Amino acid sequence: MLTHIDHNNQPTMVDITEKTTSIRMALAKTEVQLPQEMAAYLKGDELILAKGPVFQTAIIAGTMAVKKTFETIPFCHQIPIESCKFFISIDENLLVTIQCRVKTSFKTGVEMEALHGALTAALTIYDMCKAVTHNILIKETRLVAKTGGKRTILDRPLYGLVLTGGKSQRMGEAKALISYHGKSHAAYLVDILKDYCQDVFLSTAEEAQWKGTELENIPTIVDFTPNLGPVVGMLSAFKKYPQAYWFIVACDLVYFSHDHVEKILTDFKPEAFATAYENVEGKFPEALCALYSPSAESIFNQALEKDIRCPVKVLKQQNINLLQLSNPLSLANINTPEERKNVHH
């Protein structure tokens, strides 16, 4: 049965009574191509016309549209809008890019609100500029990302990788096989990532690394060269699906949870090289719990050619979307038997 048609073939709103509340985000994008005659009105990053500042007005109009989406689209639910942000830029060719990011804590998503906001902002730019010229093209409007609820939608596929190729010398046994949550920790991490990723892999040093263990049936990506640390495992994954996003997790993150994934997905920025947590003590990005953009393959490949093997050093040189941890200890890595004894469940 169609979701907007009831058993009597009458139009109806989808019943979300039984759905659970979660943090949901949607990011939509619209492009507006302005003609060359508009260049005279460009003052820095803003268009200034007799009607006023164009982009500022578009943000106000777009925000109003987001809040009123349920009044415009017949079967949209009235959703509490908890955050609405616009990012508007213009390049040397006068192509205006509008991004609208909307967040809520509710039972259904906000993709229609984000799309409505982005398109209304584009229409407002048209309206304010038409006194100068009607030669304005509103181009593609599309959903870039949607998180929360049952499905994660990005503009490209999302894969997960659990790094298990290390030798675990300090621990004295394979960290990937230690049970902290009733199963080997690598399997526990894979199960979390499966809720968000199209597929999840183990990074391994060799093809048969996990043969004969409970990890042997999990798909693997073998390091293309040995003994160079996690950067090779990451780059091996990036090479497998170079046009995808990758969520990378180290297998020694004992307290890793769904909350860590959802925070990154909710606050991720597609224009950033990576979205990662900031290490509070060292003030550096946590490279082994991060979402990487499709540009990661070329950047990490260049780093390895320069013999840069530390993922943190690579991230420090890029445009990173850094997030704050509510509990800094939640990404503590457990590397020794002594540290393992102090793990609390």
Summary of the structure (lengths in Angstrom):
residues: 345
radius of gyration: 23.3
end to end distance: 44.4
largest distance: 73.5
contacts: 1094
relative contact order: 0.12
helix: 30%
strand: 29%
